[in-house]
Amino acid sequence: MILEFTRSRRVLGLWVLFPLAMLLLFGWVRSEEMGGLGPAFAFTAPGILIGAALFFSCLGGPVSVIVGERERGTLNRLMASPMTGRQYFAGLILAHMAIALGQAALVYGTTYLVGGRIEGSLVGGITILGLCIGAYVSAGFVIGTRFASGTEEINGTVAGIGVPLLVLGGTFFPADNLPPALFAVTQVNPVFHMNRAFTAVARGDSAIWEVWGSVVLLIGFVVCAVWVGSQAFNRMLTTHTRP
């Protein structure tokens, strides 16, 4: 699975350029307010990583992979091989985890180069990052198997489902600024809890046990999404490969 991604150099290049461009843009906007690029990058990096980089690579990526392999007929070969749906899903998780860790290293490496310093717990940050990757990939698995039936539907489906979650999840502005009714709704938004938990731990504002509510919700979301995605994937295999 990872080797398959390395063959698509254009996609890999975009996954490198996009978070860097977002980090530079948002960091530059806040640099005067925060006293320089270093502090601004350090403040901006968690939201850029969760709400921009991982959203497109770890949610949009699985949708594209599943739809593409379905249209190329790869699923027929999958059914004839010893590989199971669980192994396929595990391959997706591992491949996108490698990409996500590369993006994290890129975002925080750039932040460090311009003078930004990371104050939070490395272990806590990696733990929450792993949950975020699992949540995004699981959601992409569900979208790819249940909602995106063809290549032409990928962008519209991902944008239609994902962008409202990003907006309500505090990616572009603090969720506290939302009207009370929308703020209540976003409490069940996994992106809100990704941003809340990872930002608090990465900036050193809270330890991981102080955001346990968001961590528990993310674990529950991953478990539910994996179950729903595996059921949908099995149905898709049966339907798509039926003679």
C-alpha positions as CSV (number, residue, x, y, z in Angstrom):
1,M,0.0,0.0,0.0
2,I,2.8,2.4,0.9
3,L,4.7,1.5,-2.3
4,E,1.6,2.3,-4.3
5,F,1.5,5.8,-2.8
6,T,5.1,6.4,-3.6
7,R,4.4,5.9,-7.3
8,S,2.0,8.9,-7.3
9,R,4.6,11.7,-7.0
10,R,2.2,14.5,-7.8
11,V,-0.1,13.5,-5.0
12,L,2.8,13.2,-2.5
13,G,4.1,16.6,-3.6
14,L,0.7,18.1,-3.0
15,W,0.6,16.5,0.5
16,V,3.9,18.2,1.2
17,L,3.2,21.6,-0.3
18,F,-0.3,22.0,1.1
19,P,0.4,22.0,4.8
20,L,3.5,24.1,4.3
21,A,1.5,26.7,2.4
22,M,-1.2,26.7,5.0
23,L,1.3,27.0,7.8
24,L,3.1,29.9,6.1
25,L,-0.2,31.7,5.3
26,F,-1.8,31.4,8.8
27,G,1.5,31.9,10.5
28,W,2.3,35.0,8.5
29,V,-1.2,36.4,9.3
30,R,-0.6,36.0,13.0
31,S,3.1,36.9,13.1
32,E,2.7,40.6,14.0
33,E,0.1,39.8,16.7
34,M,2.3,37.1,18.3
35,G,5.7,38.8,18.0
36,G,7.3,36.9,15.1
37,L,7.0,33.9,12.8
38,G,8.4,31.5,15.4
39,P,5.7,31.9,18.0
40,A,3.0,32.3,15.3
41,F,4.0,29.0,13.6
42,A,4.1,27.2,17.0
43,F,0.6,28.5,17.8
44,T,-0.8,27.7,14.3
45,A,0.9,24.3,13.7
46,P,-1.6,22.0,15.6
47,G,-4.6,23.3,13.8
48,I,-2.9,23.2,10.4
49,L,-1.8,19.6,11.0
50,I,-5.2,18.4,12.2
51,G,-7.6,20.5,10.2
52,A,-5.7,20.8,6.9
53,A,-2.9,18.3,6.4
54,L,-4.5,15.2,7.9
55,F,-8.0,16.0,6.7
56,F,-7.0,15.8,3.0
57,S,-4.4,13.0,3.3
58,C,-6.0,10.7,5.8
59,L,-9.6,11.3,5.0
60,G,-9.6,12.1,1.3
61,G,-6.8,9.6,0.6
62,P,-8.7,6.5,1.6
63,V,-11.7,7.6,-0.3
64,S,-9.6,8.0,-3.5
65,V,-7.9,4.7,-3.0
66,I,-11.1,2.7,-2.4
67,V,-13.0,4.3,-5.3
68,G,-9.9,4.0,-7.6
69,E,-9.4,0.3,-6.9
70,R,-13.1,-0.4,-7.3
71,E,-13.1,1.2,-10.7
72,R,-9.8,-0.5,-11.8
73,G,-11.2,-3.9,-10.8
74,T,-8.6,-4.5,-8.1
75,L,-11.4,-5.7,-5.8
76,N,-11.9,-8.8,-8.0
77,R,-8.3,-9.7,-7.5
78,L,-8.6,-9.0,-3.7
79,M,-11.4,-11.5,-3.4
80,A,-9.3,-14.1,-5.1
81,S,-6.3,-13.5,-2.8
82,P,-5.7,-14.6,0.8
83,M,-6.0,-10.9,1.9
84,T,-9.0,-10.1,4.1
85,G,-10.9,-6.9,4.5
86,R,-9.3,-6.4,7.9
87,Q,-5.8,-6.7,6.4
88,Y,-6.7,-4.3,3.7
89,F,-8.0,-1.8,6.2
90,A,-4.8,-2.3,8.3
91,G,-2.7,-1.6,5.2
92,L,-4.6,1.7,4.7
93,I,-4.1,2.7,8.3
94,L,-0.3,2.0,8.2
95,A,0.2,3.7,4.9
96,H,-1.7,6.9,6.0
97,M,0.0,6.8,9.4
98,A,3.4,7.0,7.6
99,I,2.2,9.9,5.5
100,A,0.7,11.7,8.5
101,L,3.9,11.3,10.6
102,G,5.8,12.7,7.6
103,Q,3.5,15.7,7.5
104,A,3.8,16.2,11.2
105,A,7.6,16.1,11.0
106,L,7.4,18.6,8.1
107,V,5.1,21.0,9.9
108,Y,6.9,20.9,13.2
109,G,10.3,20.8,11.6
110,T,9.5,24.0,9.7
111,T,8.2,25.6,12.9
112,Y,11.4,24.8,14.7
113,L,13.5,26.2,11.8
114,V,11.8,29.6,12.1
115,G,12.3,29.7,15.9
116,G,9.1,28.1,17.1
117,R,9.3,25.8,20.2
118,I,7.0,23.0,21.1
119,E,6.1,23.1,24.8
120,G,3.8,20.1,25.1
121,S,4.2,16.4,25.8
122,L,5.7,14.4,22.9
123,V,4.1,11.2,24.1
124,G,0.7,12.8,24.6
125,G,0.8,14.5,21.3
126,I,1.8,11.3,19.4
127,T,-1.0,9.4,21.2
128,I,-3.7,11.9,20.2
129,L,-2.2,12.2,16.7
130,G,-2.6,8.4,16.3
131,L,-6.2,8.6,17.4
132,C,-6.8,11.5,14.9
133,I,-5.3,9.4,12.1
134,G,-7.4,6.4,13.0
135,A,-10.5,8.6,13.1
136,Y,-9.9,10.2,9.7
137,V,-8.9,7.0,7.9
138,S,-11.9,5.2,9.4
139,A,-14.2,8.0,8.3
140,G,-12.6,7.9,4.8
141,F,-13.2,4.2,4.7
142,V,-16.9,4.7,5.4
143,I,-17.2,7.5,2.9
144,G,-15.4,5.6,0.2
145,T,-17.5,2.4,0.6
146,R,-20.9,4.0,1.2
147,F,-21.1,7.4,-0.4
148,A,-18.6,7.9,-3.2
149,S,-19.7,5.6,-6.0
150,G,-17.2,7.0,-8.7
151,T,-14.2,9.1,-9.2
152,E,-16.2,12.2,-10.2
153,E,-18.0,12.1,-6.8
154,I,-14.9,12.1,-4.7
155,N,-14.2,15.8,-4.3
156,G,-17.9,16.7,-3.9
157,T,-18.5,14.0,-1.3
158,V,-15.4,14.7,0.8
159,A,-16.0,18.5,0.7
160,G,-19.7,18.2,1.4
161,I,-19.2,16.0,4.4
162,G,-15.8,17.2,5.7
163,V,-15.7,21.0,5.2
164,P,-18.7,21.6,7.5
165,L,-17.0,19.4,10.1
166,L,-13.8,21.5,9.8
167,V,-15.7,24.8,10.1
168,L,-17.7,23.7,13.1
169,G,-14.7,21.9,14.6
170,G,-12.7,25.1,15.3
171,T,-10.2,24.6,12.5
172,F,-10.5,28.1,11.0
173,F,-11.7,30.0,14.1
174,P,-12.3,29.1,17.7
175,A,-15.4,27.0,18.2
176,D,-16.2,29.2,21.3
177,N,-17.2,31.9,18.7
178,L,-20.1,29.7,17.4
179,P,-23.7,30.5,18.4
180,P,-24.8,28.4,21.4
181,A,-26.9,26.1,19.3
182,L,-24.1,25.3,16.9
183,F,-21.6,24.9,19.7
184,A,-23.9,22.3,21.3
185,V,-24.1,20.5,18.0
186,T,-20.3,20.5,17.5
187,Q,-19.8,18.6,20.8
188,V,-20.4,15.4,18.8
189,N,-18.1,16.5,16.0
190,P,-14.9,14.4,16.0
191,V,-12.9,17.2,14.4
192,F,-13.8,19.5,17.3
193,H,-12.3,17.0,19.8
194,M,-9.3,16.4,17.6
195,N,-8.5,20.1,17.5
196,R,-9.3,20.5,21.2
197,A,-7.2,17.6,22.5
198,F,-4.2,17.9,20.1
199,T,-4.0,21.7,20.4
200,A,-4.1,21.7,24.2
201,V,-1.5,19.0,24.5
202,A,0.8,20.2,21.7
203,R,0.9,23.8,23.1
204,G,1.5,22.6,26.6
205,D,-1.8,24.0,27.9
206,S,-3.0,20.6,29.2
207,A,-1.9,17.1,29.9
208,I,-3.5,14.3,28.0
209,W,-5.6,13.2,31.1
210,E,-7.0,16.8,31.3
211,V,-8.7,16.3,27.9
212,W,-9.8,12.8,28.6
213,G,-13.4,13.5,27.5
214,S,-12.2,14.3,24.0
215,V,-9.8,11.4,24.0
216,V,-12.6,8.9,25.0
217,L,-14.9,10.3,22.3
218,L,-12.2,9.9,19.7
219,I,-11.6,6.3,20.7
220,G,-15.4,5.6,20.5
221,F,-15.6,7.3,17.1
222,V,-12.7,5.2,15.8
223,V,-14.3,1.9,17.1
224,C,-17.7,2.8,15.6
225,A,-16.2,3.9,12.3
226,V,-14.1,0.8,11.9
227,W,-17.1,-1.4,12.6
228,V,-19.4,0.5,10.1
229,G,-16.6,0.7,7.5
230,S,-15.8,-3.0,7.8
231,Q,-19.5,-3.9,7.3
232,A,-19.8,-1.6,4.4
233,F,-16.6,-2.9,2.8
234,N,-17.8,-6.5,3.1
235,R,-21.1,-5.6,1.4
236,M,-19.2,-3.6,-1.3
237,L,-16.9,-6.6,-2.0
238,T,-19.9,-9.0,-2.3
239,T,-21.9,-6.6,-4.6
240,H,-19.0,-5.4,-6.7
241,T,-17.4,-8.8,-7.3
242,R,-20.6,-10.7,-7.8
243,P,-20.5,-12.5,-11.2
